[in-house]
Amino acid sequence: MDVYVNIKRWGGHVLLAICDIELLGKTLRDGGIVFAVREEFYKGLRMDVDEAVSLIDQSTVINIVGCNVVAKAIELSLIHI
C-alpha cells in the first residue's frame, strides 16, 4: 500500500508529512471541520507505507492523514489514540 511522503527541513527540525495516495487533493469534511489534503504540502515521494512510517523516528514534527498510514503507525505504537 503506497502513500505520499514530503519531508521539509528547517533549522534543527524535520517535518514529515504523509498521506494515503487516494486522499491527495481531496477535501475532508466532518461536521464543521474541513481539512484540505493539499498537494503543495503532502505530495512528494511515493513509497510503501512501511517505509514511510519508518521515517517517523527521524522527524521532529509529524503530520499524517489517512486510514492506512494512521493504522500502520498505531500498529507499530508510533502514535497513540
N, C-alpha and C positions, 0 to 999 in steps of 0.2 A: 504494500500500500504506500503510495507516494504522497509527499507533502511539499510545499514550497518553503524554503528557508532563506531568510535575509539576515545578514549579520552586519551590524554597524558598530564601529569603534570610535570612541572619543575619550580623550584623556586616559584614565585608567579603567574605563568602563567598556563592557561589551554587551550590546543589546542584541538579543536573539529573538527574531520574530518568525513563528512557524504557523502555517495554516494548511488545513486539508485542501487538496487541489480543487475540489469541487466548489469550495467557498470563495475562491479568489474572484474579486469583482462583484460579489453579491452584497446585498444589504440585509442584515438580520434584524428582525423585529420581535419583541416580546412585550406586549402591553405598550407602555410608553417608552420603552428602551429601544433605541435604534442604533445599530452598530454597522458601520461600513467596513468591509474587508477589502481595503484599498490595495490595488496593485503596487502603487508607489511605496507602500510600507512593507508588504508581505512578499511580493514577487522577487525571487532571487533564484537560487539553485533549486532544482527539482531533485529530491532524493527520497530514499526509503525512510519511513517513519522511525525505524530503529536507529538508523544513522543520525537522523535529525535530533532525537531526544538525547543521544549521547553527547551532544554539544551543550546541554543544559549545565553540566558541571563546570564548563569553561566560561560561563556567562554571568554577568552581574545583574542584568535586567532581562526578564523573560516575558514574552507576550505570545501566547499560543491560543489558537482558535480552531475548533472543530472536534467532533466526537472522536474521531480516530486518534489524533495526536494527544488529546487530553486523556483518553482512556489508556493509552500506552504509558504516558507519564505517571498516571495514578498506579497502574500495574507495577511499575518499577519503583514506586514510592518516591518519585522525584517531586511530586506535588501532592497536596492533601486537600480533601474537600471537607 
